[in-house]
Amino acid sequence: MTRIGNGAFIYFEKLKTVEFKCTKTKITIGETAFGFCTELNKLSDLNKAKITKIEARAFIGCKKLSGTLTLPEGLTSLGKSVFLDCTKLKGLKLPKTLKKVGAYCFFNCKKLKTITLKSNIKSCGKYMFYKVNQNAKIICTKTKYTNCKFAKKAKEVGLKVKVK
């Protein structure tokens, strides 16, 4: 498989866990692939998958998706509204390879506490942090902070940016 198609599992309301066993083939998660899977609470082995792109609204409305997600190395792009309304998501660890984050990506992630950056994200959409927990922290390395638009946008909306 090289792609999880657009809307592949949209509105699969009883889906609770998705296991990512694709460790050899590069894949893309299509638009709204898991959108509105309201019972989805776990993405197993996500950090081991060879995902290169997560397209717009892939996990929109997955209200029970919780804990901290570690996105895989090799991921270069998060489309717009990918995690919109994932109201229980608590943390994200973004890979070194990530270069683009779309508009509204974390919109209404009310429980989000930490986003850890390993990359110097060059392109960021607007309203990424709209309705995000105002106590959320963005953690990034000193060398990546200087030109990182992601960290600068977080600071502009009043989020704390911690440089290690």
Salt bridges, closest charged atoms under 4 A:
GLU19 OE1 - LYS21 NZ 3.43
GLU31 OE1 - ARG57 NH2 2.99
GLU39 OE1 - LYS64 NZ 2.98
ASP45 OD2 - LYS21 NZ 3.25
ASP45 OD1 - LYS48 NZ 3.63
GLU55 OE1 - ARG3 NH2 2.84
